[in-house]
Structure formats: C-alpha cells, structure tokens
Amino acid sequence: MRNISLNFKKSWKSAFILAALTLFISLGLKAQDLVAGKTLYKDNCASCHNLETNSTGPALTPKMNEREESYLIPWIRNNAALIASGNKQAIESSKYSPTQMKAFPRLTDDEIKNIIAYAKVGEPKKIAAVGVAVVDEGASSLSIIGVIAIIILSIVVLVVLGRAVKMLERLILKKQGIEIVEEERVSLALGVSGLFKNKKFVFFSVLCLVVVLGSFGWMGMWETGVHTGYQPVQPIKFSHQLHAGINQVDCQYCHSGAFKSKNSTIPSANVCMNCHKNVQAIQEDGSISVEIQKIYNAIGYDPATQTYDKTKEKPIEWVRVHNLPDFAYFNHSQHVVVGETAIRKEKGLKPTDPVCVACHGPVNTMEEIRQFSPLTMKWCINCHREADISDKRNDAFYVNVIAAHDKIKKGEKITPALLGGLECGKCHY
C-alpha cells in the first residue's frame, strides 16, 4: 500500500501536466480549425452566403446546425452530382434559389469540416458592459495637472538651489574677509519702468516683436490654399483601411478612371453593389449595417426582395477631398501609367504599393480619407525636377516628341496634332 502511495505521489504531477497539455492542444486545434474555417468561408462562401441572414444563398449557421456532416461534405464539394444522384435533401435544398451553387472539388474533407465548424459557431457576439462607457478623451485633466505641478516644482527647486548657492558664496567670501556690498533692493514696478526707459531694451523688444509677427504672417500667407490633412465628413463612412488595406481591393476596381483618363472618378453605387448586394455586415440585432443601408437607399434597393426601385434613386453627395485650382491641369493617367516607373523610383515605393500612394499617401491605413500631400506648385515642380524618365525612350508619348523634334531640325512641317493637340483634355478640362 505504501508503494502505491509513493508511486502515486511521483506520477501525479506528470499526469496533471499531460492532461493540461492535452486540453490545451485540443483547444488550440479547435481554435485553429475555426480560424482556418473562417478564412475558407470568406474566400469561397461569403460572396453568396451570410452567416445569420439569407442572401443569394440561405443563412449558413442555421443550415449547418440542421444538417448532418455526412450530407454537408458531398453537398459543398459537388452539389450538382449529389442532386443527380437522387438525394432527397439535395433536391429540396436546390429549390431555394434558381442560381446553382458552385462546386468546390479542390476542397479537402478537413477543409470543408473547418468551414462547417466555423459556420455552426459564427462570429462571437460582442458583450456590452452595462453601465460602463469607455471614452478616449486624450490626456486626462489629472495628468495635465500633474505635468503642471512637476514644472512648478522644478522651478521652485531651481530657485531654492540658486538661493542656496548664493548663500554659500556669501559665507565663503565672509570667511575670506572680503567685504560684501549689499545690493539695493528695487521694487518690481520701478524695475519694470526702468527697463522701458532703456532705449536699447525697447529697440530689442520691438525688433523681436516685428520678427515674430512677420514670421507668423509669412507662414500664414504661405499656407493659404494649402489643405494638407483636410478630412471632411462624408455622407457614408467608407473605410479605405478596411477595403484597400484589410480586404486588399485594388485601387483600379473603384477608381478605374485614374488609369485611362484625366480624372480618377468616384465609383458609382453600382460598383459598391457588386460586393454589398451580399456583404451586408449584419449587426447583433440582425439588422443591416447603417452605412450599407445608405448605399441601398441611394440606389433604391430592397434587400428583402432583392429588387430595385428607380423612383427612390438619389445621388450620394460625396465631399471632394483633393482640390486643385481651376487654372491647374492634372492628368491622372499620364502619371499613373506613363510616369509610373519614374514616380515609383523617385518616391521609393515598394513593388506591392500602388503608385497612387506617391501622392495620396498610405490610403490603405486611413479609416477616413484625408489629403496627405500639400499639392502645391512647389511640391509638383520638385518632383518634375527630380524624376528620372530616361527609360521612356520607347514610350509612345516620348517617341512622338522625338519625332517632332527631328522634323523641326529638318525644317519639315510640324502640327499640334503630332504633339497630341487632338486630345480632348487639351481644351476641355
């Protein structure tokens, strides 16, 4: 009996550690399955299915909990084959939508199980703390008072130390037998009035005042019309960080005009609907996101019936962020297509960065778009002075310029048309 108890004492720690590791590993594997399932769901299913609400396809969470895994795996992999086999559940499911579900033959059984596991659980609900509100107010009043107190304390310490040093100097001089002449104390009012009677002090004060006011005036005039950091409130809270950053939507998808015309163009609501007909960002109460609902209202779309009412259409009144004077001509396509290589080299952009970043800044990190660059004449000219376009010898635009120069040298006729004078943008801004 004693041997049993001794053996138990020796092994209980190992058994406990083994059990804990087993639990952690199993939980980790389960969490990993859900993470992988979420990724697979977004890549393959989210375009047609929401978790909690019906879309092009039915809501996944209730369906995944209703059906057996033995049925779901072959259905997801190739629903058409399952329907053709005469499976009653598959035939019933096919009646939900006239659009046939896409087959996913490349997904393994484990990957499909990960999708099912994630769809069954869904996104975790955010629990709101009752009676607790967290507000970021920047620096608190207590911290500001603390900083002021530290500054005042430092000044007091310096004054006390100064007096102590002066007192020690007086004692040393006294011991050396040096007579100390007491300074005549002058009242503060007399001291100040005496300063203003001093011509040199008055001249120096006026000079400093003129320099300071002149500097502020010069800086104020220099910044006139410069709107760096301008960030207006938009009618819809569109997050570039979410779309261009997290979801990596290419700039051309929304701003297609930047690569083929003078203007980058603001995308129409129809472009938004390419994704948001299915992506609805369902909230905890089951309603569609307020911002996405604004898109639906603008285009007259009813998500319940998936129909459009043209009588309810109204334009989205976006606020322009980047403004140039009317006399300034800027062509997007000439910079992002013709001058892309030179701009990338000049600004030191990474290969993965869109060329748009050179002027608009790291848009993929901006929750709300703002003006990143000053867009002044000096800023543009500095870039034109430094950008290297020597590799553009074979570009169609520069070939025409060289051909025109050769004709001028030979004394031949040269017309504006040869230099692009027939382009609409030359006259029509």
KERO-574216 format. One record per residue (C-alpha): residue number from 1; residue in three letters; y, x negated, z negated. Coordinates in pm, whole numbers, plus 50000, padded with zeros to 5 digits. Each point is the difference from the previous one (the first is absolute). Layout:
BEGIN
{kolti NUM; ala; {Y; X; Z}}
...
//
This chain:
BEGIN
{kolti 1; met; {50000; 50000; 50000}}
{kolti 2; arg; {50228; 49710; 49915}}
{kolti 3; asn; {49930; 49843; 50343}}
{kolti 4; ile; {50093; 50325; 50174}}
{kolti 5; ser; {50335; 50022; 49817}}
{kolti 6; leu; {50073; 49633; 50079}}
{kolti 7; asn; {49920; 50050; 50366}}
{kolti 8; phe; {50219; 50310; 50006}}
{kolti 9; lys; {50291; 49807; 49847}}
{kolti 10; lys; {49962; 49730; 50263}}
{kolti 11; ser; {49979; 50238; 50294}}
{kolti 12; trp; {50241; 50282; 49912}}
{kolti 13; lys; {50308; 49806; 50119}}
{kolti 14; ser; {49838; 49912; 50332}}
{kolti 15; ala; {49888; 50359; 50048}}
{kolti 16; phe; {50349; 50129; 49921}}
{kolti 17; ile; {50164; 49757; 50246}}
{kolti 18; leu; {49743; 50088; 50269}}
{kolti 19; ala; {50061; 50372; 49950}}
{kolti 20; ala; {50379; 49954; 50012}}
{kolti 21; leu; {49976; 49792; 50318}}
{kolti 22; thr; {49775; 50260; 50159}}
{kolti 23; leu; {50249; 50274; 49914}}
{kolti 24; phe; {50298; 49803; 50133}}
{kolti 25; ile; {49815; 49904; 50319}}
{kolti 26; ser; {49895; 50360; 50064}}
{kolti 27; leu; {50354; 50123; 49938}}
{kolti 28; gly; {50138; 49724; 50223}}
{kolti 29; leu; {49760; 50088; 50279}}
{kolti 30; lys; {50091; 50365; 49969}}
{kolti 31; ala; {50372; 49916; 50011}}
{kolti 32; gln; {49940; 49776; 50298}}
{kolti 33; asp; {49816; 50282; 50177}}
{kolti 34; leu; {50297; 50230; 49946}}
{kolti 35; val; {50247; 49738; 50123}}
{kolti 36; ala; {49792; 49934; 50311}}
{kolti 37; gly; {49958; 50376; 50048}}
{kolti 38; lys; {50375; 50054; 49981}}
{kolti 39; thr; {50060; 49734; 50267}}
{kolti 40; leu; {49731; 50145; 50227}}
{kolti 41; tyr; {50137; 50352; 49946}}
{kolti 42; lys; {50351; 49894; 50104}}
{kolti 43; asp; {49873; 49811; 50304}}
{kolti 44; asn; {49760; 50265; 50129}}
{kolti 45; cys; {50060; 50341; 49842}}
{kolti 46; ala; {50365; 50041; 49891}}
{kolti 47; ser; {50126; 50082; 50350}}
{kolti 48; cys; {49817; 50336; 49993}}
{kolti 49; his; {49908; 50062; 49633}}
{kolti 50; asn; {50195; 50033; 49676}}
{kolti 51; leu; {49819; 49977; 49668}}
{kolti 52; glu; {50123; 50321; 49837}}
{kolti 53; thr; {50137; 50216; 50283}}
{kolti 54; asn; {49880; 50112; 50342}}
{kolti 55; ser; {50141; 49830; 50308}}
{kolti 56; thr; {49846; 49944; 50345}}
{kolti 57; gly; {49678; 49976; 49802}}
{kolti 58; pro; {49912; 50160; 49664}}
{kolti 59; ala; {50102; 49852; 49664}}
{kolti 60; leu; {49750; 49723; 49922}}
{kolti 61; thr; {49979; 50004; 49620}}
{kolti 62; pro; {49858; 50355; 49966}}
{kolti 63; lys; {49772; 49955; 50304}}
{kolti 64; met; {49859; 49670; 49874}}
{kolti 65; asn; {49922; 50158; 49663}}
{kolti 66; glu; {49836; 50303; 50163}}
{kolti 67; arg; {49763; 49815; 50238}}
{kolti 68; glu; {49711; 49764; 49933}}
{kolti 69; glu; {50029; 49633; 50087}}
{kolti 70; ser; {49685; 50024; 50214}}
{kolti 71; tyr; {50189; 50242; 50227}}
{kolti 72; leu; {50343; 49831; 49988}}
{kolti 73; ile; {49880; 49657; 50118}}
{kolti 74; pro; {49854; 50116; 50336}}
{kolti 75; trp; {50286; 50250; 50044}}
{kolti 76; ile; {50268; 49729; 49968}}
{kolti 77; arg; {49810; 49751; 50215}}
{kolti 78; asn; {49935; 50238; 50293}}
{kolti 79; asn; {50076; 50368; 49942}}
{kolti 80; ala; {49930; 50092; 50363}}
{kolti 81; ala; {49643; 49872; 49975}}
{kolti 82; leu; {49950; 50186; 49671}}
{kolti 83; ile; {50126; 50325; 50156}}
{kolti 84; ala; {49775; 49949; 50303}}
{kolti 85; ser; {49701; 49959; 49768}}
{kolti 86; gly; {50050; 50360; 49883}}
{kolti 87; asn; {50110; 49921; 49643}}
{kolti 88; lys; {50140; 50329; 49860}}
{kolti 89; gln; {50260; 49832; 49775}}
{kolti 90; ala; {50124; 49789; 50291}}
{kolti 91; ile; {50028; 50304; 50229}}
{kolti 92; glu; {50192; 50187; 49728}}
{kolti 93; ser; {50234; 49704; 49941}}
{kolti 94; ser; {50076; 49969; 50372}}
{kolti 95; lys; {50154; 50348; 49997}}
{kolti 96; tyr; {50293; 49885; 49783}}
{kolti 97; ser; {50202; 49850; 50286}}
{kolti 98; pro; {49972; 50009; 50380}}
{kolti 99; thr; {50071; 49624; 49998}}
{kolti 100; gln; {49675; 49807; 49979}}
{kolti 101; met; {49984; 49738; 49728}}
{kolti 102; lys; {49984; 49638; 50115}}
{kolti 103; ala; {49671; 49810; 49950}}
{kolti 104; phe; {49991; 49680; 49791}}
{kolti 105; pro; {49681; 49818; 50107}}
{kolti 106; arg; {50128; 49663; 49880}}
{kolti 107; leu; {50026; 50108; 49635}}
{kolti 108; thr; {49705; 49892; 49786}}
{kolti 109; asp; {49835; 50228; 49743}}
{kolti 110; asp; {50171; 49807; 49717}}
{kolti 111; glu; {50342; 50036; 50164}}
{kolti 112; ile; {49952; 50375; 50046}}
{kolti 113; lys; {49887; 50027; 49635}}
{kolti 114; asn; {50321; 49820; 49898}}
{kolti 115; ile; {50207; 50256; 50195}}
{kolti 116; ile; {49807; 50287; 49837}}
{kolti 117; ala; {50044; 49849; 49652}}
{kolti 118; tyr; {50376; 49962; 50052}}
{kolti 119; ala; {50041; 50346; 50157}}
{kolti 120; lys; {49813; 50164; 49710}}
{kolti 121; val; {50231; 49841; 49742}}
{kolti 122; gly; {50323; 50006; 50202}}
{kolti 123; glu; {50325; 49842; 49888}}
{kolti 124; pro; {50050; 49981; 49622}}
{kolti 125; lys; {50259; 50246; 49872}}
{kolti 126; lys; {50312; 49862; 49837}}
{kolti 127; ile; {50026; 50115; 49639}}
{kolti 128; ala; {50357; 50072; 49900}}
{kolti 129; ala; {50084; 49911; 49639}}
{kolti 130; val; {50138; 50307; 49820}}
{kolti 131; gly; {50347; 49946; 49859}}
{kolti 132; val; {50018; 49641; 50121}}
{kolti 133; ala; {50243; 49895; 50270}}
{kolti 134; val; {50022; 49643; 50119}}
{kolti 135; val; {50337; 49926; 50154}}
{kolti 136; asp; {50100; 49663; 50135}}
{kolti 137; glu; {50363; 49963; 49903}}
{kolti 138; gly; {50027; 49629; 50069}}
{kolti 139; ala; {50128; 49791; 49709}}
{kolti 140; ser; {50005; 50203; 49678}}
{kolti 141; ser; {50315; 50030; 49789}}
{kolti 142; leu; {49822; 49817; 49718}}
{kolti 143; ser; {49930; 49697; 50222}}
{kolti 144; ile; {50364; 49994; 50119}}
{kolti 145; ile; {50123; 50013; 49639}}
{kolti 146; gly; {49757; 49720; 49917}}
{kolti 147; val; {50136; 49779; 50280}}
{kolti 148; ile; {50360; 50067; 49890}}
{kolti 149; ala; {49906; 49923; 49638}}
{kolti 150; ile; {49840; 49668; 50107}}
{kolti 151; ile; {50314; 49905; 50195}}
{kolti 152; ile; {50228; 50085; 49706}}
{kolti 153; leu; {49772; 49812; 49759}}
{kolti 154; ser; {50005; 49696; 50230}}
{kolti 155; ile; {50381; 50003; 50009}}
{kolti 156; val; {50014; 50026; 49619}}
{kolti 157; val; {49758; 49710; 49964}}
{kolti 158; leu; {50205; 49787; 50239}}
{kolti 159; val; {50322; 50078; 49812}}
{kolti 160; val; {49839; 49920; 49663}}
{kolti 161; leu; {49854; 49675; 50136}}
{kolti 162; gly; {50339; 49905; 50145}}
{kolti 163; arg; {50169; 50056; 49665}}
{kolti 164; ala; {49726; 49805; 49820}}
{kolti 165; val; {50040; 49705; 50239}}
{kolti 166; lys; {50378; 50007; 49950}}
{kolti 167; met; {49958; 50008; 49623}}
{kolti 168; leu; {49760; 49703; 50007}}
{kolti 169; glu; {50246; 49803; 50215}}
{kolti 170; arg; {50276; 50071; 49746}}
{kolti 171; leu; {49780; 49881; 49711}}
{kolti 172; ile; {49910; 49677; 50184}}
{kolti 173; leu; {50367; 49929; 50076}}
{kolti 174; lys; {50092; 50071; 49635}}
{kolti 175; lys; {49742; 49752; 49874}}
{kolti 176; gln; {50136; 49739; 50241}}
{kolti 177; gly; {50348; 50055; 49854}}
{kolti 178; ile; {50148; 50138; 50316}}
{kolti 179; glu; {50277; 50251; 49939}}
{kolti 180; ile; {49933; 50339; 50158}}
{kolti 181; val; {50300; 50187; 50137}}
{kolti 182; glu; {49956; 50374; 49955}}
{kolti 183; glu; {50061; 50195; 50317}}
{kolti 184; glu; {50268; 50263; 49976}}
{kolti 185; arg; {49846; 50342; 50032}}
{kolti 186; val; {50154; 50219; 50267}}
{kolti 187; ser; {49945; 50377; 50018}}
{kolti 188; leu; {49801; 50139; 50293}}
{kolti 189; ala; {50299; 50192; 50137}}
{kolti 190; leu; {50221; 49690; 50003}}
{kolti 191; gly; {49722; 49797; 50160}}
{kolti 192; val; {49953; 50250; 50284}}
{kolti 193; ser; {50374; 50036; 50062}}
{kolti 194; gly; {50029; 49621; 50007}}
{kolti 195; leu; {49734; 49980; 50271}}
{kolti 196; phe; {50188; 50245; 50223}}
{kolti 197; lys; {50315; 49789; 49962}}
{kolti 198; asn; {49809; 49700; 50135}}
{kolti 199; lys; {50075; 49985; 50376}}
{kolti 200; lys; {49689; 49799; 50084}}
{kolti 201; phe; {49775; 50249; 49820}}
{kolti 202; val; {50169; 50295; 50174}}
{kolti 203; phe; {49969; 49832; 50342}}
{kolti 204; phe; {49631; 49921; 49940}}
{kolti 205; ser; {49928; 50358; 49882}}
{kolti 206; val; {50174; 50155; 50303}}
{kolti 207; leu; {49816; 49760; 50233}}
{kolti 208; cys; {49661; 50094; 49847}}
{kolti 209; leu; {50087; 50371; 50027}}
{kolti 210; val; {50095; 49965; 50368}}
{kolti 211; val; {49679; 49806; 50077}}
{kolti 212; val; {49780; 50257; 49821}}
{kolti 213; leu; {50168; 50305; 50156}}
{kolti 214; gly; {50005; 49834; 50342}}
{kolti 215; ser; {49628; 49916; 49975}}
{kolti 216; phe; {49906; 50355; 49903}}
{kolti 217; gly; {50221; 50139; 50279}}
{kolti 218; trp; {49850; 49764; 50258}}
{kolti 219; met; {49643; 50085; 49893}}
{kolti 220; gly; {50082; 50371; 50006}}
{kolti 221; met; {50142; 49984; 50353}}
{kolti 222; trp; {49713; 49779; 50120}}
{kolti 223; glu; {49745; 50255; 49877}}
{kolti 224; thr; {50177; 50295; 50164}}
{kolti 225; gly; {49753; 50180; 50223}}
{kolti 226; val; {49706; 49794; 49871}}
{kolti 227; his; {49737; 50229; 49851}}
{kolti 228; thr; {49727; 49764; 49884}}
{kolti 229; gly; {49780; 50186; 49752}}
{kolti 230; tyr; {50111; 50343; 50128}}
{kolti 231; gln; {49728; 50246; 49897}}
{kolti 232; pro; {50090; 50365; 50061}}
{kolti 233; val; {49801; 50291; 49859}}
{kolti 234; gln; {49780; 50145; 50275}}
{kolti 235; pro; {49900; 50368; 50039}}
{kolti 236; ile; {49633; 49898; 49967}}
{kolti 237; lys; {49884; 49721; 49769}}
{kolti 238; phe; {49820; 49793; 50261}}
{kolti 239; ser; {49845; 49685; 49853}}
{kolti 240; his; {49984; 49702; 50238}}
{kolti 241; gln; {49809; 49813; 49729}}
{kolti 242; leu; {49722; 50262; 50010}}
{kolti 243; his; {49985; 50041; 50379}}
{kolti 244; ala; {50082; 49652; 50137}}
{kolti 245; gly; {49880; 49804; 49698}}
{kolti 246; ile; {49699; 50161; 49832}}
{kolti 247; asn; {49872; 50198; 50301}}
{kolti 248; gln; {50119; 49734; 50250}}
{kolti 249; val; {50131; 50246; 50258}}
{kolti 250; asp; {50143; 49796; 50290}}
{kolti 251; cys; {50377; 50024; 50051}}
{kolti 252; gln; {49948; 50097; 50364}}
{kolti 253; tyr; {49804; 50310; 49902}}
{kolti 254; cys; {50314; 50169; 49862}}
{kolti 255; his; {50281; 49795; 50160}}
{kolti 256; ser; {49855; 49968; 50351}}
{kolti 257; gly; {50345; 49984; 50160}}
{kolti 258; ala; {50072; 49658; 49849}}
{kolti 259; phe; {49757; 49837; 50243}}
{kolti 260; lys; {50116; 50170; 50319}}
{kolti 261; ser; {50362; 50112; 49962}}
{kolti 262; lys; {50336; 49926; 49843}}
{kolti 263; asn; {49938; 50220; 49694}}
{kolti 264; ser; {49705; 49982; 49765}}
{kolti 265; thr; {50002; 50384; 49971}}
{kolti 266; ile; {49914; 50206; 49694}}
{kolti 267; pro; {49655; 50157; 50038}}
{kolti 268; ser; {49980; 50375; 50052}}
{kolti 269; ala; {49820; 50224; 49752}}
{kolti 270; asn; {49714; 50024; 50252}}
{kolti 271; val; {49926; 49630; 49942}}
{kolti 272; cys; {49985; 50068; 49625}}
{kolti 273; met; {49763; 50289; 50064}}
{kolti 274; asn; {49750; 49772; 50175}}
{kolti 275; cys; {49899; 49889; 49651}}
{kolti 276; his; {50144; 50259; 49764}}
{kolti 277; lys; {49825; 50296; 50158}}
{kolti 278; asn; {49704; 49876; 49795}}
{kolti 279; val; {50156; 49760; 49748}}
{kolti 280; gln; {50173; 50239; 49763}}
{kolti 281; ala; {50013; 49802; 49671}}
{kolti 282; ile; {49870; 50290; 49791}}
{kolti 283; gln; {50154; 50011; 49652}}
{kolti 284; glu; {49827; 50073; 49670}}
{kolti 285; asp; {50080; 50373; 50019}}
{kolti 286; gly; {49839; 50021; 50347}}
{kolti 287; ser; {50329; 50029; 50190}}
{kolti 288; ile; {50107; 49782; 50295}}
{kolti 289; ser; {50237; 49713; 49931}}
{kolti 290; val; {50364; 50117; 49995}}
{kolti 291; glu; {50106; 49731; 50249}}
{kolti 292; ile; {49720; 50082; 50246}}
{kolti 293; gln; {50084; 50369; 49967}}
{kolti 294; lys; {50353; 49912; 50120}}
{kolti 295; ile; {49846; 49869; 50324}}
{kolti 296; tyr; {49805; 50325; 50038}}
{kolti 297; asn; {50318; 50202; 49942}}
{kolti 298; ala; {50189; 49797; 50260}}
{kolti 299; ile; {49737; 50058; 50270}}
{kolti 300; gly; {49911; 50357; 49899}}
{kolti 301; tyr; {49641; 49914; 49909}}
{kolti 302; asp; {49780; 50217; 49776}}
{kolti 303; pro; {49721; 49780; 49850}}
{kolti 304; ala; {49800; 50306; 49889}}
{kolti 305; thr; {49960; 50137; 50354}}
{kolti 306; gln; {50067; 49668; 50180}}
{kolti 307; thr; {50248; 50174; 50232}}
{kolti 308; tyr; {50357; 49924; 50113}}
{kolti 309; asp; {50296; 50238; 49999}}
{kolti 310; lys; {50273; 49874; 50234}}
{kolti 311; thr; {50254; 50242; 49855}}
{kolti 312; lys; {49989; 49807; 49670}}
{kolti 313; glu; {50054; 49655; 50154}}
{kolti 314; lys; {50301; 49801; 49880}}
{kolti 315; pro; {50090; 49630; 50039}}
{kolti 316; ile; {49956; 49753; 49715}}
{kolti 317; glu; {50349; 49866; 49926}}
{kolti 318; trp; {49918; 49631; 49947}}
{kolti 319; val; {50289; 49777; 49887}}
{kolti 320; arg; {50053; 49694; 50220}}
{kolti 321; val; {49966; 49676; 49802}}
{kolti 322; his; {50085; 49727; 50254}}
{kolti 323; asn; {50336; 50060; 50168}}
{kolti 324; leu; {50182; 49783; 50253}}
{kolti 325; pro; {50357; 50051; 50124}}
{kolti 326; asp; {50035; 50202; 50320}}
{kolti 327; phe; {50120; 49692; 50188}}
{kolti 328; ala; {49688; 49798; 49910}}
{kolti 329; tyr; {49702; 50020; 50237}}
{kolti 330; phe; {49654; 49918; 49867}}
{kolti 331; asn; {49674; 50040; 50190}}
{kolti 332; his; {49684; 50017; 49788}}
{kolti 333; ser; {49754; 49936; 50281}}
{kolti 334; gln; {50183; 49686; 50115}}
{kolti 335; his; {49957; 49850; 49652}}
{kolti 336; val; {49654; 50119; 49891}}
{kolti 337; val; {49834; 49947; 50339}}
{kolti 338; val; {50191; 49737; 50199}}
{kolti 339; gly; {50128; 49803; 49701}}
{kolti 340; glu; {49705; 50053; 49765}}
{kolti 341; thr; {49866; 49643; 50014}}
{kolti 342; ala; {50342; 49843; 49947}}
{kolti 343; ile; {50086; 50236; 49713}}
{kolti 344; arg; {49666; 49938; 49828}}
{kolti 345; lys; {50052; 49624; 50022}}
{kolti 346; glu; {50361; 50016; 49882}}
{kolti 347; lys; {49931; 50229; 49702}}
{kolti 348; gly; {49667; 49834; 49908}}
{kolti 349; leu; {49797; 50322; 50015}}
{kolti 350; lys; {49626; 50006; 49937}}
{kolti 351; pro; {49771; 50106; 50287}}
{kolti 352; thr; {49913; 50316; 49804}}
{kolti 353; asp; {50366; 50096; 49950}}
{kolti 354; pro; {50151; 50242; 50253}}
{kolti 355; val; {50303; 49853; 50178}}
{kolti 356; cys; {50205; 50288; 49855}}
{kolti 357; val; {49996; 49818; 49663}}
{kolti 358; ala; {50243; 49740; 50141}}
{kolti 359; cys; {50291; 50247; 49984}}
{kolti 360; his; {49877; 50290; 49789}}
{kolti 361; gly; {49844; 49790; 49723}}
{kolti 362; pro; {49667; 50065; 49824}}
{kolti 363; val; {49989; 50371; 50088}}
{kolti 364; asn; {49635; 50018; 49892}}
{kolti 365; thr; {50110; 49944; 49639}}
{kolti 366; met; {50287; 50252; 49997}}
{kolti 367; glu; {49937; 50332; 49833}}
{kolti 368; glu; {50323; 50126; 50159}}
{kolti 369; ile; {50146; 49829; 50306}}
{kolti 370; arg; {50322; 49802; 49953}}
{kolti 371; gln; {50216; 49770; 50213}}
{kolti 372; phe; {49863; 49651; 49941}}
{kolti 373; ser; {50219; 49785; 50228}}
{kolti 374; pro; {50383; 50004; 50018}}
{kolti 375; leu; {49999; 50073; 50380}}
{kolti 376; thr; {50337; 49826; 50034}}
{kolti 377; met; {50122; 49822; 50313}}
{kolti 378; lys; {49965; 49663; 49824}}
{kolti 379; trp; {49639; 50079; 49902}}
{kolti 380; cys; {49909; 50088; 50360}}
{kolti 381; ile; {50181; 49698; 50150}}
{kolti 382; asn; {49831; 49757; 49760}}
{kolti 383; cys; {49660; 50125; 50117}}
{kolti 384; his; {50103; 49973; 50367}}
{kolti 385; arg; {50117; 49642; 49938}}
{kolti 386; glu; {49676; 49888; 49835}}
{kolti 387; ala; {49722; 50197; 50175}}
{kolti 388; asp; {49798; 49788; 50244}}
{kolti 389; ile; {49929; 50181; 50330}}
{kolti 390; ser; {49893; 49696; 50201}}
{kolti 391; asp; {49649; 50146; 50035}}
{kolti 392; lys; {50138; 50299; 50194}}
{kolti 393; arg; {50013; 49823; 50338}}
{kolti 394; asn; {49728; 50224; 50143}}
{kolti 395; asp; {50138; 50322; 49852}}
{kolti 396; ala; {50112; 50257; 50261}}
{kolti 397; phe; {50348; 50030; 49851}}
{kolti 398; tyr; {50072; 49627; 50001}}
{kolti 399; val; {49836; 49953; 50340}}
{kolti 400; asn; {50259; 50240; 50144}}
{kolti 401; val; {50281; 49810; 49827}}
{kolti 402; ile; {49878; 49666; 50141}}
{kolti 403; ala; {49964; 50155; 50346}}
{kolti 404; ala; {50356; 50129; 49979}}
{kolti 405; his; {50130; 49656; 49900}}
{kolti 406; asp; {49815; 49839; 50292}}
{kolti 407; lys; {50162; 50248; 50241}}
{kolti 408; ile; {50345; 49925; 49857}}
{kolti 409; lys; {49943; 49626; 50054}}
{kolti 410; lys; {49899; 50063; 50361}}
{kolti 411; gly; {50302; 50225; 50059}}
{kolti 412; glu; {49786; 50305; 50071}}
{kolti 413; lys; {50094; 50358; 49918}}
{kolti 414; ile; {49938; 50100; 49638}}
{kolti 415; thr; {50016; 50362; 49879}}
{kolti 416; pro; {50005; 50156; 49652}}
{kolti 417; ala; {49668; 50167; 50083}}
{kolti 418; leu; {49830; 49660; 50000}}
{kolti 419; leu; {50114; 49950; 49640}}
{kolti 420; gly; {49875; 50337; 49881}}
{kolti 421; gly; {50315; 50192; 50092}}
{kolti 422; leu; {49795; 50310; 50092}}
{kolti 423; glu; {49863; 50045; 49647}}
{kolti 424; cys; {50114; 50327; 49840}}
{kolti 425; gly; {50094; 49828; 49675}}
{kolti 426; lys; {50263; 49785; 50174}}
{kolti 427; cys; {50229; 50303; 50019}}
{kolti 428; his; {49841; 50275; 49793}}
{kolti 429; tyr; {49985; 49906; 49635}}
//
